[in-house]
Amino acid sequence: MFCTECGKPNEAGSRFCVNCGHPIPEPEPESAPPTAAETAVEPIAEPETDSTVASDVAVSVESSVETAAASPVAAESSAASSDEPAAEPTDDADAEPSAEPSVEPAAAPTADATADVADTGVDTSADASGDTAVPPSIAPSFAPEPAAPVARPIPLEQVADMGAEDGGAPAPSGGAAAKRRPPVAMVVTIVAALVAIAVCAATFVTYRMELWGPQTVPSIEASDASDVVKQLEAKGFVVRKKQQYSGVRKGGYIGMEGAQSGERLAKGTEVTVVESLGPGVPEGTVGSTVEEAEQSLKSMGVKITEHEVVSDSPGKVTVTTPADGQPVTDEKDGIHLGVGVEGDGIPVEIAGMNKDEAKRTLAGKGYTVTLEPRFSSREYLGKITGADPGIGVKTDETDVTLYYGVDASGRYDVLTTTYENDPYGSADAGHADRLVGRYCTEDGDCLSLKEVIRYGLTIDGNTDGNWNDSLSLCPYAQAPGACTPTNLATDGGSMSKDMAYALLSGDTGAFEVYSGRGLADCGADVQPISPGGRCDHGHLVSGENESAGESTGLTYDAKEFLVYMPVDADLSQLEKDGYFDGESDYTPDADRPYIIRRNNAEYKTVEVDSDATSPQFNPYTPTRAGKPVAFKDAPNKDNVYYLVETPIEWNRIDGVVADDDEDETAPDSASAAVFEQFAGDYMFLSGSGGWATTLTLAADGSFSGEYHDSDMGVTGPDYPNGERREAVFSGRFSSASKNDDGTYTLQCDADRLTVQGEKGDSFIRDDTLVTIADVYGMEPCGSFTAYPKGYDSAKLSDDVKMWNAGSYDFTTDAPLTVNILTNDHQQESFYSWKRQ
């Protein structure tokens, strides 16, 4: 049974439609089938247009739905007629009736039919003409066949959607049905348009998101070049790194080439990141004019000192320290430029020349030349590394000594000497003085070996003048041959046994240089070795009456101890022999001479047994009894110091500090006198060791120094050793004048105060977070008051006195024994001190 609302089929006996939920009326009892006469209808006019057909069909269907219950046979007949194709319209009104079915008006119903209609509830009352209204129906023009299938009412919506393939009439090309179902081509076009819009939108969004296509060069905020490389590689660029010298710290970011922040470039575009090597001398500086060199070097952030040197190329930069293309190793000393001038002396071109060629060159100019070996880098082996008188120095001397470079194989030529009156021809290792020079770690920590007394050395001048406490190559002895390496000893040189366990007697090419000559200590003094002296419970006593008795309180202490490694010395053999306890992954540069400095803080004081006071029992030096105790630390970046080669001894040649200000003139004579009076080293500090600012004032009014403040309690994953704020600075006082009260006023040129690097920049160094900071005590750099030695200390304010950090005794109103420089801003006071 079908739903009278939507026409969908339902199971027999259903009360509600399973499709639309409409109530389904109870079916009426079937009546007798109508006769042929009852079902016959008159033909109707053929439709003139498709829309007329659609309208008639709709009316017929609606009538069929309304009369279906009363006239099932009619509905059946109507359904049957709908299965036949509609007759084609014709223009011939007189044409013979076609054998094809046609639609005719329904005949007037019989009485029985009327009764059936009345039972359906359809209004059968007469209309205005007196005729009874009868619902229209669709019937074939031919007599119905017996037992035709019963047709069911079909909703108008389904009729409109039905086509010939559904068993109905072909769908009309226009009208209401055509409006409800757009053509397939239109649907495809709309869908394609929507897809295209979506694709375009997705393309635009992903392009803006840079998921494809060109990439935006990011704004660079990192300070390390390596971080910038990572940032650019993450964008898909091919990154190359170029290094150059600059005032930016080593490893810092300078700029990039081939791209600019904000522009869009295709992935794979090559971009060059410029990384700083720190300050240094760019290649090509030698041979340039002074003006060109100054322009190239002024951005290095270090002091530039110009010297006139004897040269075969006057008017040009003929030599530099560091050498052309090399980094600055001592930022306080800065860069030295040698500007060629004509004159008598050893020309700078001799430096680096083959020793034999150099000798011939100078001999041709009338000089008497002596050659002496010195340890050098591999670059200078067999070449001139220095001279006496100095290279480039103006002099009228004609007897000169040229120093040429050798490696470990020439160690005995460098270090040993013979004595004219020695019957055994001993070759004592007495030339420690030939190791004089400056040595620096890769991180710039430096020390200087200087000659003191005869053949002895000191580190940075730290000695009280006691020859026995200077650095030497062998233990204390008073006889020739005592310092002769055992492999050089003659048959008569029995004293050479004192060198039996010294590295110099071995075949590694290395050797030791140490302080104290193996003697014991008496408190802060060296064990007395001359008559009339002894140690009394750690105190040195002397005099004729003090010589008697046994010394007490003697100790062996670990003192300065260096292992010298010329080029080609065998470090691996020392390691195999157990010379070092510790291990390290650091590999020293074997192309440069270097020293390994022992950390004596790791060794304890040993009390001397009264029966073992001779040097051979000192555990911290090599003796005839055995090797010294092993180094606690293997060679590492903190204890390896490399020789800084300076063929030109700049301290022998007058120099002028270059200045960016071309209009600047030398200080007036009055200011120069004040600067010279106060020249020296100063310190402004807390007293607890937490922070300090050091200042060195030169006689020309220029100054340099360093500020640091450490906090080891603030740590992080990358800086377990804490934090440190620091500033390496330089500047100049422009004028100085004396005041009526005996003080002096020094005026700082604030524009000349510079700090290396960018303030606020941070980086990791030695597991410490280092931040470049302001210079505490010097900023703002304005007016300073200078208090000279001899000034009445009672006149000093408490603000000035408070900064002495316990280093000065103000309990008495005695005249000052130090100079004081006070920044008038907040009375920050720098006290002079003497370097030891």
VOGU-3710 file (C-alpha; in Angstrom, 3 decimals, decimal comma):
1> mfctecgkpn> 0,000/0,000/0,000  1,178/3,534/-0,789  1,209/6,648/1,301  -1,366/9,186/0,199  1,010/11,990/1,273  4,374/11,081/-0,284  3,469/8,027/-2,404  6,098/5,789/-0,904  5,254/2,025/-0,574  4,467/0,669/2,898
11> eagsrfcvnc> 3,744/-2,781/4,289  0,114/-3,874/4,235  -1,657/-2,897/7,426  0,755/-0,014/8,221  -0,885/2,846/10,092  1,794/5,423/9,423  4,106/5,995/6,456  7,635/4,739/7,071  8,976/7,609/4,935  7,077/10,743/6,018
21> ghpipepepe> 5,127/9,507/9,058  1,723/10,547/7,601  -1,300/8,432/8,789  -2,358/5,833/6,276  -6,212/5,487/5,994  -7,861/2,108/6,259  -8,427/0,608/2,771  -12,008/0,489/1,456  -13,538/-2,803/0,258  -12,914/-3,363/-3,420
31> sapptaaeta> -15,979/-2,759/-5,677  -16,798/-4,472/-8,960  -14,560/-3,467/-11,806  -16,109/-0,840/-14,104  -17,307/-1,725/-17,548  -15,619/-0,634/-20,700  -18,229/2,011/-21,263  -17,567/3,480/-17,885  -13,909/3,804/-18,497  -14,142/5,210/-21,993
41> vepiaepetd> -13,363/8,913/-22,325  -13,379/11,419/-25,118  -10,062/12,394/-26,637  -8,610/15,676/-25,378  -6,740/18,220/-27,340  -3,051/17,512/-27,774  -0,754/19,868/-25,885  0,827/22,644/-27,928  3,842/23,022/-25,676  5,856/20,994/-23,189
51> stvasdvavs> 4,698/23,226/-20,338  1,029/22,509/-21,189  1,717/18,792/-21,029  3,419/19,151/-17,676  0,499/21,192/-16,295  -2,121/18,711/-17,528  -0,150/15,788/-16,193  0,090/17,475/-12,809  -3,673/18,113/-12,709  -4,435/14,546/-13,709
61> vessvetaaa> -2,114/13,159/-11,094  -3,650/15,326/-8,379  -7,133/14,171/-9,390  -5,978/10,571/-9,362  -4,655/10,964/-5,860  -7,981/12,424/-4,646  -10,136/9,687/-6,243  -7,809/6,747/-5,778  -9,729/5,278/-2,852  -13,136/5,509/-4,639
71> spvaaessaa> -12,005/4,438/-8,076  -9,110/2,037/-7,978  -9,845/0,849/-11,464  -9,626/4,383/-12,830  -6,337/4,829/-11,070  -5,258/1,547/-12,506  -6,294/2,665/-15,954  -4,496/5,968/-15,451  -1,331/4,186/-14,453  -1,621/1,939/-17,426
81> ssdepaaept> -1,950/4,904/-19,738  1,124/6,472/-18,243  3,142/3,465/-19,333  2,478/4,273/-22,958  4,321/7,044/-24,764  2,421/10,245/-25,286  1,156/10,984/-28,776  3,213/13,478/-30,726  1,319/16,746/-31,347  0,172/17,437/-34,936
91> ddadaepsae> -0,869/20,506/-36,822  -3,526/18,585/-38,843  -6,823/18,925/-36,953  -8,574/16,675/-39,501  -6,152/13,810/-39,215  -7,532/10,373/-38,638  -7,500/9,169/-35,049  -4,186/7,493/-34,260  -3,943/3,959/-33,057  -1,691/5,330/-30,328
101> psvepaaapt> -3,373/5,978/-26,942  -4,698/9,441/-26,316  -6,138/11,301/-23,410  -9,842/12,030/-23,549  -12,292/13,774/-21,192  -13,882/11,413/-18,712  -17,496/10,370/-19,356  -20,179/11,248/-16,886  -20,069/8,681/-14,113  -22,804/6,220/-13,600
111> adatadvadt> -24,847/6,152/-10,480  -22,629/3,476/-9,034  -19,583/5,452/-9,809  -21,094/8,507/-8,211  -21,822/6,575/-5,111  -18,239/5,427/-4,985  -17,024/8,945/-5,292  -19,339/10,107/-2,564  -17,879/7,519/-0,266  -14,435/9,086/-0,649
121> gvdtsadasg> -15,563/12,325/0,856  -14,959/14,337/-2,302  -17,351/17,242/-2,800  -19,927/16,215/-5,506  -22,277/19,117/-5,093  -23,504/20,980/-8,153  -21,566/23,967/-9,289  -23,048/27,191/-10,483  -24,219/25,642/-13,749  -26,104/22,891/-12,012
131> dtavppsiap> -23,648/20,270/-13,095  -22,170/17,959/-10,621  -18,355/18,391/-10,134  -16,558/15,204/-10,948  -12,779/14,818/-10,428  -10,902/14,470/-13,696  -8,996/11,342/-14,521  -6,618/10,104/-17,118  -7,733/7,098/-19,165  -6,530/5,474/-22,335
141> sfapepaapv> -8,479/5,983/-25,551  -8,731/2,258/-26,013  -10,650/-0,254/-23,981  -8,766/-1,550/-21,025  -7,498/-5,057/-21,038  -8,953/-7,391/-18,485  -7,030/-7,938/-15,247  -4,712/-4,903/-15,730  -2,380/-4,266/-12,809  -3,653/-1,921/-10,185
151> arpipleqva> -1,948/1,478/-10,377  -1,011/3,441/-7,232  -1,131/7,168/-6,843  2,241/8,895/-7,524  3,122/12,208/-5,861  3,642/15,247/-8,069  7,270/15,564/-7,028  8,062/12,033/-8,234  6,229/12,573/-11,490  8,301/15,696/-12,114
161> dmgaedggap> 11,522/13,768/-11,490  10,596/10,692/-13,516  11,975/10,212/-16,983  11,468/7,694/-19,682  13,937/5,341/-18,017  11,674/5,285/-14,946  8,725/4,139/-16,992  7,183/7,605/-17,242  7,068/10,278/-19,858  10,271/11,986/-20,871
171> apsggaaakr> 11,180/14,867/-18,545  10,192/18,194/-19,976  12,980/20,602/-20,941  11,452/23,528/-19,142  9,013/24,339/-16,400  9,102/23,679/-12,676  10,810/20,290/-12,963  13,707/21,750/-14,943  14,265/24,450/-12,243  14,534/21,862/-9,473
181> rppvamvvti> 17,396/19,912/-11,137  20,228/21,970/-12,778  22,080/20,470/-15,709  25,084/18,269/-14,890  27,469/20,581/-16,787  26,487/23,494/-14,565  27,074/21,449/-11,414  30,491/20,349/-12,659  31,410/23,944/-13,487  30,398/25,184/-10,043
191> vaalvaiavc> 32,313/22,395/-8,284  35,388/23,044/-10,425  35,217/26,744/-9,589  34,983/26,034/-5,877  37,942/23,635/-6,070  39,963/26,221/-7,963  39,180/28,878/-5,341  40,175/26,491/-2,547  43,418/25,597/-4,312  44,242/29,265/-4,885
201> aatfvtyrme> 43,508/30,111/-1,260  45,623/27,216/0,012  48,434/28,193/-2,348  48,369/31,792/-1,138  48,266/30,824/2,550  51,052/28,244/2,304  53,123/30,712/0,267  52,701/33,346/2,944  53,567/30,730/5,561  56,704/29,969/3,490
211> lwgpqtvpsi> 55,882/26,255/3,312  57,131/26,518/-0,247  58,668/29,093/-2,528  61,083/31,891/-1,536  62,057/32,317/2,100  62,391/35,551/4,055  65,896/36,250/5,307  65,365/36,555/9,080  66,317/39,497/11,211  69,582/38,541/12,905
221> easdasdvvk> 69,606/38,933/16,672  72,257/36,341/17,591  75,736/37,521/18,557  77,556/34,272/17,707  78,246/33,548/14,039  77,534/29,842/14,578  74,003/30,662/15,791  73,396/32,817/12,709  74,487/29,935/10,482  71,936/27,638/12,155
231> qleakgfvvr> 69,212/30,282/11,803  69,813/30,677/8,068  70,181/26,946/7,409  66,805/26,382/9,056  65,343/28,565/6,283  66,849/26,333/3,605  69,731/28,578/2,589  73,184/27,230/1,789  75,454/28,993/4,265  79,158/29,609/3,853
241> kkqqysgvrk> 81,323/31,096/6,589  84,015/33,728/6,056  86,363/34,854/8,817  88,020/38,214/9,202  89,686/40,275/11,891  87,605/42,895/13,671  86,948/44,545/16,991  84,191/42,013/17,653  85,231/39,170/19,928  86,445/35,937/18,378
251> ggyigmegaq> 83,533/33,863/17,066  81,193/36,857/17,046  78,858/37,727/14,174  79,908/40,652/11,958  77,460/40,515/9,054  76,358/38,543/5,995  76,960/38,757/2,275  74,581/37,826/-0,526  71,438/38,597/1,447  69,741/41,239/3,553
261> sgerlakgte> 67,295/40,765/6,390  63,702/40,991/5,170  64,248/40,090/1,516  62,875/36,857/0,058  65,257/34,426/-1,572  64,799/30,981/-3,054  65,762/27,980/-0,963  69,269/26,882/-1,774  70,496/30,456/-2,238  74,074/30,794/-0,995
271> vtvveslgpg> 74,554/33,240/1,887  77,914/34,076/3,459  78,135/34,702/7,213  81,113/36,805/8,284  82,617/35,579/11,555  85,058/37,582/13,625  88,527/36,280/14,385  88,903/38,986/16,985  91,391/41,805/16,520  94,318/41,135/14,231
281> vpegtvgstv> 96,369/42,406/11,302  94,589/41,819/7,966  96,684/40,395/5,160  98,064/43,105/2,921  98,783/45,565/5,713  102,511/45,257/5,066  103,220/47,230/1,925  100,357/49,674/2,413  100,613/53,344/3,278  100,263/54,523/6,868
291> eeaeqslksm> 96,866/56,065/6,095  95,599/52,820/4,532  96,839/50,785/7,489  95,231/53,119/10,011  91,913/52,963/8,153  92,065/49,151/8,106  93,081/48,776/11,746  91,032/51,422/13,525  88,033/49,070/13,806  90,063/46,461/15,710
301> gvkitehevv> 89,367/48,129/19,040  92,975/47,903/20,232  95,811/50,362/20,572  97,780/51,053/17,385  101,385/52,190/17,892  103,440/53,486/14,978  107,243/53,293/14,897  109,836/54,572/12,454  112,060/51,655/11,473  115,105/51,392/9,271
311> sdspgkvtvt> 113,946/49,907/5,986  114,761/49,482/2,339  111,190/50,664/1,541  110,761/54,064/3,191  107,275/55,536/3,420  105,488/52,168/3,588  104,373/49,862/6,379  107,247/47,378/6,281  106,609/45,226/9,361  103,869/44,615/11,929
321> tpadgqpvtd> 103,355/42,828/15,203  101,401/40,616/15,082  102,690/39,627/11,668  100,666/40,284/8,553  97,552/38,077/8,677  97,980/37,071/12,333  95,725/37,660/15,389  96,434/39,964/18,289  97,702/37,903/21,227  97,989/40,737/23,742
331> ekdgihlgvg> 95,103/43,165/23,490  96,663/45,522/26,005  99,791/45,835/23,884  97,716/46,024/20,703  99,227/46,315/17,225  102,602/47,771/16,259  103,222/49,259/12,820  106,751/49,742/11,497  106,892/52,600/9,020  110,030/52,521/6,890
341> vegdgipvei> 112,629/55,300/6,994  116,137/55,586/5,665  119,076/55,362/8,066  121,865/53,262/9,533  120,984/50,021/11,268  119,742/46,521/10,516  116,860/46,953/8,062  113,568/45,237/8,918  113,763/43,207/5,715  116,406/41,058/7,438
351> agmnkdeakr> 113,683/39,580/9,681  112,598/36,195/8,327  115,456/36,029/5,856  117,551/32,858/5,563  120,395/33,128/8,049  123,182/32,693/5,517  121,646/35,160/3,090  121,136/37,658/5,904  124,755/37,341/6,971  125,963/37,936/3,420
361> tlagkgytvt> 123,618/40,927/3,013  124,841/42,695/6,136  128,465/41,762/5,522  128,134/43,451/2,160  127,103/46,638/3,956  130,160/46,568/6,170  128,757/44,778/9,237  130,566/42,135/11,263  127,959/39,408/11,815  127,706/36,642/14,414
371> leprfssrey> 124,963/33,988/14,219  123,306/32,504/17,342  120,461/29,936/17,540  117,132/30,515/19,262  114,033/28,350/19,519  111,461/29,373/16,930  108,311/28,290/15,194  108,580/25,998/12,210  108,032/29,040/9,996  111,294/30,618/11,191
381> lgkitgadpg> 113,566/27,538/11,276  116,870/28,562/9,728  115,633/32,153/9,415  116,355/35,355/11,316  114,148/35,807/14,395  115,917/38,737/16,009  119,168/40,657/16,359  121,371/42,704/18,626  121,233/45,626/18,189  117,576/45,305/17,372
391> igvktdetdv> 116,255/44,978/13,858  114,985/48,303/12,543  116,731/50,332/15,252  118,724/53,329/14,091  122,310/52,727/15,193  125,858/53,278/14,054  127,103/49,981/15,533  128,669/47,651/13,022  129,190/44,516/15,132  125,850/42,705/15,135
401> tlyygvdasg> 124,474/39,355/16,255  121,676/37,697/14,309  119,430/35,070/15,942  118,112/32,241/13,783  115,455/29,629/14,512  116,108/26,005/15,526  113,945/23,099/16,702  114,478/20,516/19,474  117,464/19,034/17,699  119,383/22,257/18,331
411> rydvltttye> 118,576/22,472/22,043  122,168/21,993/23,200  123,357/24,711/20,812  120,873/27,080/22,419  121,223/26,144/26,098  124,738/24,971/26,839  127,977/26,839/27,252  131,609/25,884/27,791  134,242/27,379/30,081  137,674/28,386/28,925
421> ndpygsadag> 139,438/27,057/32,025  137,414/23,824/32,328  139,838/20,929/31,802  136,967/18,551/31,064  135,331/20,711/28,370  131,979/20,526/30,145  128,886/21,820/28,335  126,816/23,225/31,160  123,171/24,105/30,574  123,633/27,683/31,638
431> hadrlvgryc> 121,756/29,689/29,013  118,262/29,891/30,394  118,474/33,573/29,427  118,048/32,553/25,792  114,435/31,625/26,547  113,538/35,270/27,182  110,258/36,233/25,533  106,523/36,505/25,847  104,374/33,373/26,016  100,576/33,271/25,820
441> tedgdclslk> 97,787/30,700/25,994  95,287/30,452/23,178  92,853/32,425/25,347  95,302/35,295/25,777  96,650/34,631/29,281  100,301/35,670/28,999  103,526/35,565/30,962  106,945/37,005/30,224  110,277/35,328/30,867  112,836/38,008/31,684
451> evirygltid> 116,521/37,811/32,411  117,544/38,491/35,988  121,060/38,490/37,443  123,328/36,239/35,304  121,771/33,549/33,157  118,761/33,396/35,447  115,124/34,008/34,524  112,081/35,387/36,242  108,390/35,298/35,344  106,994/38,813/34,897
461> gntdgnwnds> 109,775/40,202/37,069  108,640/38,331/40,186  111,876/37,907/42,116  113,612/39,512/45,030  116,963/39,414/43,280  118,080/36,148/44,899  119,946/34,255/42,197  119,127/30,915/43,794  115,420/31,618/43,544  115,526/32,472/39,835
471> lslcpyaqap> 114,500/30,056/37,104  117,318/27,824/35,901  117,979/24,595/34,021  119,798/22,615/36,719  120,195/22,196/40,500  122,528/24,196/42,675  126,201/23,338/42,243  129,543/25,095/42,474  131,722/23,065/40,143  131,999/23,040/36,342
481> gactptnlat> 130,105/20,155/34,777  127,376/20,050/37,440  124,820/21,261/34,912  126,066/19,229/31,974  123,453/16,834/30,576  124,591/13,266/31,186  124,588/12,424/27,495  127,091/15,229/26,917  129,336/14,486/29,919  132,979/13,636/29,446
491> dggsmskdma> 134,792/10,935/31,385  135,916/13,390/33,985  132,593/15,101/34,484  131,258/13,035/37,367  129,145/15,910/38,640  126,889/15,498/35,595  125,053/12,847/37,606  123,041/15,693/39,093  121,333/15,918/35,708  120,697/12,191/35,423
501> yallsgdtga> 116,901/12,474/35,602  116,535/15,836/33,902  114,614/15,824/30,616  117,493/17,714/29,058  119,591/14,551/29,416  117,016/12,509/27,523  116,020/12,176/23,899  112,514/13,687/23,954  113,852/17,134/23,066  112,039/18,678/26,056
511> fevysgrgla> 113,645/20,165/29,182  112,668/21,635/32,574  113,087/25,195/33,814  112,382/25,683/37,517  112,825/27,996/40,463  114,905/27,447/43,616  117,611/25,198/42,105  116,322/22,302/44,170  117,201/23,937/47,487  115,005/23,710/50,560
521> dcgadvqpis> 113,105/26,694/51,944  113,408/28,419/55,262  110,034/29,986/55,646  109,740/32,551/52,879  113,458/32,421/52,092  115,712/29,984/50,306  117,879/27,661/52,399  121,126/29,489/53,340  124,107/28,134/51,466  126,801/30,577/52,556
531> pggrcdhghl> 128,721/30,405/55,829  127,235/32,326/58,692  123,608/31,474/57,989  121,127/28,823/58,999  117,414/28,216/59,374  116,043/28,473/62,871  112,571/26,906/62,926  111,585/28,481/59,648  113,362/31,815/60,162  116,567/32,737/58,401
541> vsgenesage> 119,356/33,884/60,753  122,805/35,016/59,747  126,016/36,191/61,334  129,207/34,677/62,591  127,565/33,491/65,797  124,628/31,946/63,931  126,550/29,582/61,700  126,885/26,970/64,359  124,104/24,544/64,906  121,814/22,566/62,725
551> stgltydake> 119,110/24,193/60,613  115,546/23,483/61,654  112,210/24,115/60,024  113,354/23,525/56,453  110,725/22,515/53,876  110,435/21,544/50,238  107,792/23,550/48,446  106,541/23,259/44,894  107,722/26,392/43,093  107,527/27,693/39,551
561> flvympvdad> 108,139/24,767/37,239  107,983/24,814/33,452  108,490/22,140/30,832  109,811/23,697/27,621  108,752/22,051/24,339  110,691/23,210/21,251  109,331/22,341/17,824  109,554/18,557/17,260  109,889/17,721/20,977  108,208/14,368/21,668
571> lsqlekdgyf> 105,212/14,983/23,905  103,819/11,495/23,354  106,955/9,957/24,861  106,567/12,102/27,979  103,004/10,886/28,307  104,074/7,265/27,951  106,757/7,788/30,596  104,131/8,931/33,092  105,278/12,533/33,286  101,622/13,604/33,634
581> dgesdytpda> 99,030/12,073/35,949  96,031/13,732/34,376  94,522/13,263/30,951  93,391/15,796/28,402  91,947/15,823/24,901  93,879/19,002/24,122  96,579/18,741/21,468  99,182/21,533/21,560  100,317/23,168/18,340  103,533/21,320/17,504
591> drpyiirrnn> 104,605/24,016/15,024  105,324/26,544/17,780  107,553/26,371/20,859  105,522/26,265/24,056  105,883/25,795/27,784  103,716/23,711/30,096  103,291/25,434/33,450  102,769/23,353/36,579  99,935/24,250/38,959  101,784/24,277/42,276
601> aeyktvevds> 98,623/24,772/44,298  98,003/21,039/43,937  101,111/20,052/45,876  101,731/20,049/49,627  104,696/21,331/51,594  107,112/18,567/52,596  109,119/18,867/55,794  112,826/18,135/55,340  114,370/15,195/57,131  117,513/16,329/58,937
611> datspqfnpy> 119,374/13,547/57,201  118,181/14,508/53,745  118,771/18,194/53,202  120,683/18,022/49,959  118,863/18,974/46,749  118,683/15,459/45,388  115,899/14,740/47,815  113,598/17,557/46,651  110,530/15,736/45,281  109,484/18,690/43,108
621> tptragkpva> 112,595/18,971/40,916  114,701/16,499/38,908  117,710/15,267/40,873  120,316/12,548/40,659  117,912/10,470/42,750  114,893/10,568/40,470  112,356/12,441/38,402  110,145/15,168/39,895  106,607/14,265/40,941  104,279/13,954/37,996
631> fkdapnkdnv> 102,224/16,886/36,793  98,730/16,669/38,203  97,381/18,186/34,999  98,121/17,036/31,492  98,763/19,742/28,868  95,591/21,748/28,336  94,499/25,100/26,986  95,035/26,757/30,370  98,596/25,612/31,108  100,143/25,634/27,620
641> yylvetpiew> 101,824/28,958/26,739  103,127/29,554/23,199  106,125/31,715/22,297  105,049/35,019/20,766  107,629/35,669/18,068  108,615/39,330/17,684  111,624/39,757/15,434  111,247/43,497/16,036  111,795/44,550/19,637  109,399/47,469/19,772
651> nridgvvadd> 110,498/48,552/23,225  113,801/49,574/21,656  112,110/51,885/19,129  110,206/55,049/19,993  106,551/54,900/19,044  103,479/57,111/18,776  99,969/55,880/19,516  97,795/56,412/16,452  94,613/58,369/16,969  91,321/58,494/15,078
661> dedetapdsa> 91,108/62,237/15,703  93,337/63,823/13,087  93,161/67,227/14,824  94,394/65,920/18,159  97,706/67,313/19,315  100,082/66,175/22,005  99,295/67,414/25,536  100,733/70,769/26,481  103,912/70,784/28,502  102,131/71,468/31,807
671> saavfeqfag> 99,691/68,572/31,292  102,490/66,301/30,117  104,416/66,981/33,349  101,379/66,034/35,453  100,722/62,887/33,446  104,313/61,836/33,853  104,098/62,436/37,616  101,027/60,213/37,993  101,901/57,583/35,380  101,676/54,059/36,762
681> dymflsgsgg> 99,296/51,286/37,796  96,159/51,915/39,859  93,441/49,753/41,367  89,857/50,393/42,476  88,416/47,371/44,272  86,071/46,059/46,924  88,650/44,431/49,132  86,748/41,139/49,219  87,992/40,070/45,815  84,529/40,160/44,308
691> wattltlaad> 85,194/42,963/41,834  88,030/45,254/40,794  88,967/47,840/38,183  92,622/48,157/37,237  93,969/51,234/35,486  97,326/51,944/33,853  98,052/55,622/33,159  100,729/56,399/30,574  102,970/59,464/30,530  101,106/60,867/27,520
701> gsfsgeyhds> 97,759/60,858/29,345  96,397/57,731/27,688  95,130/54,936/29,880  93,913/51,367/29,673  92,555/48,811/32,086  90,062/46,120/32,908  86,992/45,788/35,117  85,637/42,446/36,348  83,001/41,257/38,772  82,442/37,541/39,302
711> dmgvtgpdyp> 79,594/35,653/40,907  80,404/31,953/41,025  77,147/31,166/42,794  74,970/31,942/39,778  75,302/28,954/37,465  73,503/27,310/34,582  73,795/24,214/32,386  76,256/25,965/30,068  78,136/27,922/32,737  78,771/25,758/35,811
721> ngerreavfs> 81,586/28,094/36,860  79,241/31,030/37,391  78,878/34,486/35,883  81,389/37,239/35,207  80,908/40,859/34,146  83,917/42,470/32,546  85,127/45,383/30,454  88,499/45,850/28,768  88,788/49,576/28,170  91,086/52,374/27,016
731> grfssasknd> 90,924/56,151/26,846  92,767/59,386/27,363  92,966/62,330/29,713  92,988/65,450/27,549  94,474/67,886/30,064  95,820/68,223/33,589  96,410/71,198/35,875  97,552/71,853/39,421  95,154/73,237/42,046  95,921/75,659/44,862
741> dgtytlqcda> 95,438/72,981/47,547  98,163/70,763/46,090  95,841/68,423/44,224  95,559/68,156/40,472  92,593/68,047/38,114  92,677/65,596/35,216  90,024/65,982/32,541  88,945/62,777/30,822  87,930/62,850/27,168  84,631/60,992/27,440
751> drltvqgekg> 84,482/60,393/23,700  87,755/58,491/23,851  86,661/55,978/26,486  86,072/52,742/24,595  85,218/49,198/25,673  86,098/46,161/23,625  83,010/44,471/22,210  79,381/45,471/22,577  78,102/46,262/26,045  75,454/43,762/27,059
761> dsfirddtlv> 76,763/40,972/24,826  77,186/37,643/26,608  79,179/34,553/25,717  80,534/31,405/27,345  84,242/31,241/28,193  85,832/28,552/30,322  82,362/27,368/31,425  81,629/30,906/32,675  78,907/33,244/31,402  80,748/36,456/30,514
771> tiadvygmep> 78,856/39,711/29,921  80,469/42,905/28,627  79,637/45,679/31,092  80,211/49,340/31,885  83,555/50,311/33,391  82,861/50,673/37,082  84,680/53,676/38,514  85,511/55,239/35,147  82,037/56,070/33,862  81,001/58,759/33,423
781> cgsftaypkg> 84,522/59,727/32,420  84,741/63,401/33,299  86,736/65,285/35,913  89,212/63,431/38,156  91,073/64,749/41,203  94,630/63,463/41,636  96,193/63,341/45,113  100,008/63,088/44,892  102,397/61,292/47,169  103,188/63,510/50,153
791> ydsaklsddv> 99,702/64,997/50,257  98,274/65,419/53,770  96,071/62,356/54,227  94,081/64,146/56,942  92,564/66,309/54,226  91,117/63,329/52,382  87,372/62,813/52,628  85,982/59,611/54,065  84,556/58,798/50,626  88,081/58,734/49,218
801> kmwnagsydf> 89,499/56,764/52,125  86,821/54,086/52,010  88,094/52,751/48,674  91,553/51,806/49,942  90,236/48,234/50,528  92,447/47,799/53,551  95,598/48,326/51,535  96,459/51,639/53,150  96,731/52,618/56,793  94,826/55,823/57,534
811> ttdapltvni> 95,023/55,469/61,311  97,662/58,179/61,338  97,518/61,465/59,491  100,798/60,847/57,730  101,570/62,142/54,243  100,405/59,846/51,453  102,874/57,255/50,232  100,780/56,472/47,151  99,072/58,444/44,404  95,276/58,486/44,305
821> ltndhqqesf> 93,052/59,220/41,290  89,440/60,009/42,239  86,510/60,207/39,829  84,647/63,322/40,983  81,313/61,771/39,952  80,924/59,562/43,029  84,385/59,713/44,547  85,441/56,318/43,150  89,131/56,259/44,042  92,001/54,427/42,367
831> yswkrq> 95,070/53,776/44,523  98,471/53,377/42,907  100,290/50,099/43,428  103,506/48,531/42,238  103,448/45,366/40,177  105,543/42,624/41,722
//
